[in-house]
């Protein structure tokens, strides 16, 4: 190459810039049937539409689905659900903007089948939830898209929450739809009025909700000293019966009960009896690994009130901080924060049980609304043992 054929760095830079501009111009011309459909539906370039996003915890997935089924097909709206075909879509942090880009680590995007995942509810019921899909929504003169990306089933990778993204040419319309939808997730909550427990997911990121079918326990099955059950009933049951009058007098509805006694004296049975009597009330049970989810349990109780939170063997997390060799438990502080953080008008009852009241942290009863009633369930006396024998001998020949 002669010196006359050489180009200067500035000439090369200009030529390379023109090359990149030409490549970008060609890329902009690229399209796909899916992108064309979005342009037609939205009446404009989808990439220029404002997008509003709301994230939800993984256990909210069934609530999100029932809310979508109501909101997107009511108040004059109609919707068409479209599936997406893309590589690694179940694991990456996929967004609506990625959908419009049509390239990147997920490969070229196109229409495909809608991805669903089944969530198991009480009594072996299941609800199919959209795991990956795009709703094309018509609302009067407005056109919207609602992009739903669920968390991966394996609870691994960076995407651990459920995301809902709403796009529309008019931002205020997208915001209004998202507000209506979010309110519907609370109103239609599938956990309300049920008996549930929470446990951390396999990798500690997500909380898993399990439904329980509780035995129906009658009052005659509870054998306690005279007056004990009556005091517990007064605090747990009668209190809620007068909730409206108490609120009118600006009284707090949050309260706590501690049941203590040796193993086998009826603490759990008493809790089951109270649950039987409190129909329509959400029961949230914290035992074992679920105690690490106290913060999430408190959130559930707020949303699902009226609710009862049962913390069995509370001494495992609430031992007195001054005991020799006892380290402060962060779960104890979570429990105290939940007891204190509830609004006064929240009808939430905490029932704590323990075999070891002597080692409990005194702060549990230091403020009103934490533990307001302490009831001992002792070993039955002779009369109590006779009643138990009579009770459990029923039906025997």
N, C-alpha and C positions, 0 to 999 in steps of 0.2 A: 504494500500500500504506500503510495507516494504521500509526501507531506500535503499535497493539495487535496488528497482524498480524506485526510483526517478531519474529524469534527471536534469542536471545542466542547468542554464540559457543559457550558451553558446551552449550546446547540443540542447536545444529547438530552439535557434536562428538559428542554422545551419539547423535543420529539417524544420523549417518554411520557410527558404530561399529556400530550395529544393522544398518545396510544391509550393511556388510562381513561381519558375522557371518552374515547371511542368505545372502549370496552364497557364502560358504565352505561353509555347510551344504548348499546346493544342489549345489555342486561335488563335495562328498563323496559325494553320492548317485549321481553319474555313474559309469557303468561301461562295460565293453566285453566282448565275448565272450572276448577274450584274458585280461582281468583276471579275469573270472569263472572261466575255466579254471584260472588260477593259484591262485585262492582254493580251488577244489575240490581241486586237486592237493596244495597245501601244508597244507590243513586249517586255514587261518586267514588273517588279513590279511597279504598279502605284504609290505606296507610296514613291518611290525613284526618281520620276520625278520632276524636278524643276517646280514651279508654279509661274506665273507672274499675278498680279492682278491689275485691274483698276476699280475705283469707279466712278459712275456717279450720278448726281442729279436725283431725281425722274422724273422731267419733261423731261429728256433726253431719257426716255424709248422708245418712238417711233423712235427717231433718232438712238438709239442702234439697234432696230429691223431692220430698213431698211438697216443699215450698215451690220448687220449679214447676211441678205438675199443676199446682193451683194457679200461680201468678201468671205463667206464660200462656195459659189457656182460659183466662177469665177477663172480665172487664173489657170485652170486645177485642181481645188480642187473639192472634193465631200464630202458631209456631211450627216450623219444620226442623226436625233434628237431623243433622248431617254428621256422618262419621269421618274421621281423618285417618289417612294412611301415611305413616311416617316412621322412620327407623328410630328405635330406642325411645319411643314416646312415653313408655311406661316408667322410665327412670330419670330422664333429664328434666331440667327446670324449663319446661316448655311454656311459652307465652303466646298470646294472640299476635304479637309483633313477629314472632318466629314463623307463625303460620303465613303471614303476609310476605315474609322474606323468601320463602320457597327454597331455601338452601341452608347450608351450614352443616353442623355435625349430625343433624337428623335426616339429611338427604332431602330430595325433592318431595314436595307435599302434594297430595291428591286426595280426592274423596275415597272413603273406604267404609268398612262396617263401624257402627257405633260400638264402643267398648263399654261393657257393663260389669259390675261386680255385685254379688249378692251379699246383703247384710242380713244377719239372722236376728230376729226379734223374739218376743216372748211367744210361748206355745208353738214353737217350730214354724212360726211365720217368717217369711223372707220378703225383702223388698229389693228389686233390682235397681241399682243406682248407676247413673252415667259416670263412667270412669274417665272417658275422653270423648268429647263430642262438642258440636257447635250448633246452637239453636239460631235459626233465622226467624226473627220476630217481626210481625206486622202489628202496629198499634195506631189505628187511624191513618193519618198521613205520614207518620214516622216509621222508620225502619231501623231495627236494632239487631245486633248479634250478641249472643250470650255464650261465652266460651267457658266450658267446664273441664277442669283438669284435676282428677282425684289423686290422692297420695298413692305411692306404689304399694302393692299388697304385701311386699316383703319388708316394709318399713326401713328400707335401706336407701342410701343415696341422699342427695341434698334436698329432694322434694319430700317433705314429711307432712305437709298440710294440703288442704283442698283449696283450690283457687277458682273464683268466679270472676270473669272479666266481661264488662258490658261496654259495647261500642255503639255510638250513634252520632250523627252529624250535629245534633243538638245536645250539648253536654248536660243541660238541666233535665232532659228527658231520660238520659241514661242514669243520672243520679236518682231521680224519682223512682225509677223501676228498681234500682238496687235497694233503696230504702224500703219499698214495699216488700220486696223479696226477703230482706233481712228480718223484717218484722214477722213475716210469715214463718220463718224458721223457728222463731220463739213460740208463736201461737200454736203451731202444729207439732211441737216437739214430741217425738215418739217415745221419749222416756218419762213423760209426765204421768203421774199416777201409778207407776210401775215399781216393782222391787228390783233394784239393780246394785251392782258392785263395780268398782273400778280397780283396775290393776295396770301397772306400767307395761308397755309393749316389750317385746323380746329384747330390743336394743335401748329401752328406756326413753324413747323419744315420744311415742304416742301412748295415750291412755286407752285401754280397751274396756269396753262396757259389756258386762254380762247380765243377763236377765235371770231372775230367780222365781221359782214357783214356791211360795211359802205355804206351810201347813196352816190350816184354820184351827186356831186354838180357842176353846171356849173358856169362859170365866171359871167354870167349875173344875177345870183342869189345873188351875193355879192354886197351890197349897202353900199359904204364907201365914205368918202370925196375924192376928186380928188387927185391922187398921192399916197394914202396910200397903196392900193393893189399893185400898181406897185413896190413900195419899198419892200414890203414883197415878191413879186414874184422874184425880183432881188436877194434877199438874199437867198431865199429858193430854187428856181427852177434854175435860170440861173447859180448860183454858181456851182451846180452839173454838168451842161452842159459843163463846162470848167474845170472839175476836172483834166483831164490829163495835160492840159497846166499849171494849177496852181501847180501841183505836180512837173512838170519839172522845175518850178521856185522856188521850195522848199517852197511853201506856204502851210499853214495849211488848211485842209478841214473842221475841226470841227468848229462849229459855233452855236450861239444861238439867238433866237428871243423872245422878250417879247411882248405879246399882252395884252393891258389893256384897261379897259373902264367899264361903268356901265353894269349891267346884261342885256342881251337881245340885245346887240349892234352888235353881229355877230362874237364873238371870236371863238366859237366852229364851226360855219358854215365856217369860213375862214380856220380853220384847216382841215375840211372835204374837202373843195375845193382843198387845197394843196395836200392832200392825193390822191384825184382823179387824179391830174396832175402828181404825182410822181409814175408812174406805175413801178412795179417791185421792189419797195423799201419797206423794212419792216417798219411797223408802230407799235410802242410800246406805249400803253396808260397807264398812271399812274394816277389813281384817287382813292379817298377814302382809303380803306385798302391797296391798291396797292402801296401807297406812302411809306409804310414801306419796300417795296422790291426794293428801289432805287438802292442798290448795285447790286442785281441780274439783274435789268433792264440794268445797265451799262454793265454787262458782256454779256447780250443778244445783245446789240447794237454793241459791238466790234466784236462778232462772225458773226452777221447777216448784217454788213455794206455792202452796203449803207443802212442806217436806219435813221428813224425819231423818236425821243422820245418826247411824248407830256405829259407835267405835268400840268394838269388843277388845277386852284385854288391854285397856288404855295404859296400864302400867308399863307396857313394853315401850311406849314412846314418851311417857310423861312421869318419869321418876323424879323425885325431888332432887334439885340441882345441888344441894349441899351434902348429899350422901357421899361417903368415902368412895373414891374411884369412879364416881359417876360423872361422865362428861355431858355437857349440854347438848341436847338433841335438837337439830334444826327442825325436825318434825314437830317437836313440842311447840316451838315458836309459831310454826304454821298453824297448829291447832288453836293456839291462843289468838292468833290474828284472825282466824275464821270465826271464832266465838265472838270477838269484839267487833269485827268488820261488818257484820250483818246490820242492815237498816232496822230501825225499831219496828217498822210496819211489816217486816218479813216474818211470816208465820213459819219459823224454822225451830224444830226441837232437836237438841242434841241429847242422845242417850249414851252414856259411857258405862262400861261394865269392867269390873276388876275383881280378882281374887286377893289382891294385895293393896288395900287402901292405905296401909301404913307407910308405903314408900311413894305415894303420889305427890306431885308438885303442888304445894299450897296455892300457887297462883291460879290454879284451875277454879277456885272458888273465891278469888279475891275481888271480883267485880260482879255486879248484877248482870244476868244474861249469860254467865258462864255456867256454873253449876249452882242452881238455886234449890235443889232438893237432893238430899243424900238419903238413900233407903237401904237398910241392911236386910239381906235375905239370909237368915241364919239356918243352921242345920235344924230340921223340924224336930219338935218335941214329940212326946208320946202320942198326943192327940193328932198331931200332924202326920206322924208315921202311919197311924191307923187310917187316916183319910187317904193317904197315898196307896196303902194296900187295897183299900176298897176301890179306889179309882182304877188301878191297874189290874185288878182281878175281874173287872167287868167282862162278861162274855166267856169266862173260863168255866169249865164244868168239872 
